Amino acid sequence: MSLGQKLAPHLPFLRRYARALTGSQSHGDNYVRAALEAIVASPGDFPADVDARVGLYRTFQAIWQSTTYDDDGSAQPPFGAEREAVAQARLQTITPLSRQALLLTAMEGFTVTETAYLIDSTDDEVEALVADAVGEIERQTRTDVLIIEDEPIIAMDLETIVRDLGHSVTGVAVTRDEAVAQAHAHRPGLVLADIQLADDSSGIDAVKDILAEFSVPVIFITAFPERLLTGERPEPTFLITKPFQRSTVRAAISQALFFDAATVAA
């Protein structure tokens, strides 16, 4: 099997990580593209002593680290002015390295040891970085959450996760119409949305209707990620596959709110 064939299955998930890290699909894809170009230009430099997925993320991390920091270690977010302002407000208390450690372990599923390899840290440092990121982001980003989910047990689990993080739940909608009505009645600061709903309506359409009225960060939680990870249209920045780990949902919520101006203290 060629290197390209080994890497191909992991690219949609690297793009997910890059989007979550930068807060932008276009800028995240630019970093992924740069990593792939580096691999093509020097295939002999690709890590041969680790799993292909680990090597791919290691190459991405090298590109990210080399272009997002000044010599003094300060962050240089590569996105638009509004997102940059939000990120800079967050980064006064949260370092980019902590966010990377959080995403790599909680969202991408790397072990602490693998994450330490990816970001050139020790296991103890990674654990400390994750703890710091979770604590600081959760303290900064209290908001109201709308859950769009037609499976009662999953909805209850999501409610518990949301409340444990210190957020409030505005409601649980099981259809597109319910979701839109609840969003209008109580404007949420975050939406957690399934794709396939109780009456065969679409969570995607519900989110589109809500976003047509106002801007709000959205996390899709679905058993059908392939419906959104097509590369043919704008993809959600935050996408979680069912069955999910609670830590994955926590990380996604923290990162979605990290780039939301509404939760930045004045």
N, C-alpha and C positions, 0 to 999 in steps of 0.2 A: 504494500500500500504506500502510495506517495505521501509526502509531507502534506501536500495540499488536501488530499483525501482525509488525512488524519485530523486536520484542523477544521475542515468545513463544518462538521456537526456542532462545533463550539462557537462559531462566529455569531449566531443570533444572541447567544448569552453574553458574549463579550460586548456586543453592541448594547445590550441591556445595561451592563455594568458601566460602560462609558457614558450612556445617557444619564444614569443615576448619579454618576460622579460629577459630570459637568452641568447637569440640569438642562441639557439641550440635545435633541436628536442630531442636528447638523454638526455641532461641535464634537459630540461624542463620536460620530461617524468619521470625522476628520482624523481623530486620534487612532481609531481602528484602522483606517486606511493607511496612515503613516506607519503603524506597526506591521501591517502586511507588506508594505513596500520595503521595509527594512528586512523582513524575512526573505523576500524575493531577491533583494539585492545581495544579501549575504547569507545564503542558506546554511553555510558551514558554521555560522555563529549561533544558530538556533540551538538552545540547550538540548543536548542529546542524552543526558543522564536523568531526565525527569519525564513524566507523562506529557503527552503532546498538549493537553489542555493547560497544564501548569506552565509549560514552556511558552505557550501563546500569551498567557496573562503576564508572564515575566517580561516578555518582549514589549507588551503594551505598557507595563509599569515603567520600563526604562524610557520609553518615549514620553510618557506623562511626566515623569520626574525631571527629565531634561528640559522640558518646555514650560513648566508651570511654576518654577521657583527661581527667585533671584539668589544671588550668592549668600544673602543673609537668611534665606529660608522663607521669606515672606511669599504669600500666595499671589499668583497672577492669573485669576480665573479667565478662561478664554471665551467668554460669552458676552451678550449684549449689556448695555449700560444698566438696565433695570435689574437684571439678574446679578450683575456684578455688584451693584450696591447692596442687594439683599445678602449675597454671599459674604461680602466684606463685613457686614454687620455681624453675621454669625461667626466669622473667622476671628473676630476679636477675642472670642473665648474658646473656639473649637478649631483645632489644627486640621489641615487637609489630610495629614497622615492618619489621624484618628478616624476620619470618615472613610478612608480607604480600608483600614483594618475592619471597621464595622461592616462595610459592604461585602468585602471579600469573605468574611466568615459567616455573617448572618444571611446575606442574600445569595451569594455565589456558592456557598457551601464548602469553601476550602477549610481545611483543618487549621488550627492555630500554627502548627509547624509549617504547613504549606504557605500560609499567609506571611509568616516570618521570612520565609525564603523570597516571596514575591516583593516585599517592601524592605528587604535588607534589615530586619530587626530580629530580636530574640523572641522566644515564646512568651516570656514574662512581659516583655515590652508590648507585644501584640495584645495580650489580655488586658494590660493597663490602658492601652489606647482605646480598645473597645469599650471598656467601662467608662472612661472619660467621655467618649463620644455620646454614648447612650444617655449618661447623666446630664450632660450639658444641653444636648439637643432637646431632651424631654422637658427640661426646665424652661426652655425658651419658647416652646411651640404649642402651648395649650390652645385648643380650638374645639369647635363643634363638628361632629362627623355624621354624615348620612351614609347608611349601609344599604346597598341594593343587592339583595340576596334572597332567593326563594327557598333555600334549604334551611329549615328551622335550627337544626343543630349547628350548622356552620355559622349561621347568623348569630346565634347565642355565643359561640366561641369568639367571633369577631367583636361582639359587644364587650365581652370580658377583656379582651386584649386592649381595646380602645379605652375602656374605663381604667384599667390597670395603669395605662400610660398617663392618666390624669386628664383625659379628654372627656367631653360629653357626647352622648349619642342623641341626635335630633330625631331619629326614627329609623325604622327598618322597612324598606319597600320591597315588594315581591313582584311588581310589574313595572313596565315603563311608565304608565300613567301615574301610578302611585308615587314613583320616584320623582317625577317632574312636579307633581302637586306638593309633595313634602318639601322639595327644594324651594319652591315658591313661598310656602308657608313659613319656613324657617331656613334662611339662607345658611348653608353649611360652610365650614372652612376647609373641609376635606370630604371627598367621596370615595368610598370603597365599593366597587361594582363588579358583580358577576356579569357574564355575557348572556347566558341563556336563562330566561326568567320563567315564572310560573305559567303564564298564559301564552307561552311561545313568543312573547315579545323579546326585544333585544336590549340588553344592558348598554350596548354600544350606542344604540339610538337614544336611549334615555340620557346618556351622558352628553350626546350631541345636543339634545334639546336643552339641557341645563346650561351647557357652555354657550349656547346661543343667547342666553339671558345674562350671564355673568361669568367671570373667570374664577375658577376654583381648581386646585390640584386634584388629580384623580389617580387612584390605584386600581387597576383591573386585577381581579382574583378569579381565575378560571381554569377549568379542566381542558380547555381548548386553546392553548396559547398560539397554536399554528394559525388561528384565524386572524391574529393581530400581528404576528411576526412574519410578515410576508415580504417586506422590503419594497412593496408596490405602492404604499401610501404612508402618510405620517403614522408612526407607531407610538404607542403610549410610552412615556418615559418610565413608568413604573408598572411592571407586569409580574404577577406572582402565579405560579402554577399550582393547582390543586393535585393531590393533597399537599397542604403547606405546613411548614414549621412555624410555630408562634414567633420564634426569633426572626424569621424572614419577614413576617408582617410588621413586627416592631421596627425593623431596620427600614423597611419601605416607607412606613408612616413618618419616621424621623427624617428621612431624606426628602420626601415629598414636601414636608413642611419647612425643611431647611431652606428651600428656595422660594418660599411664599412670603411676599412682603407683608401680608396681613398679620403675621405673627412676629414681626420684628418690633422690639420695644422702641417707642418713640424717644 
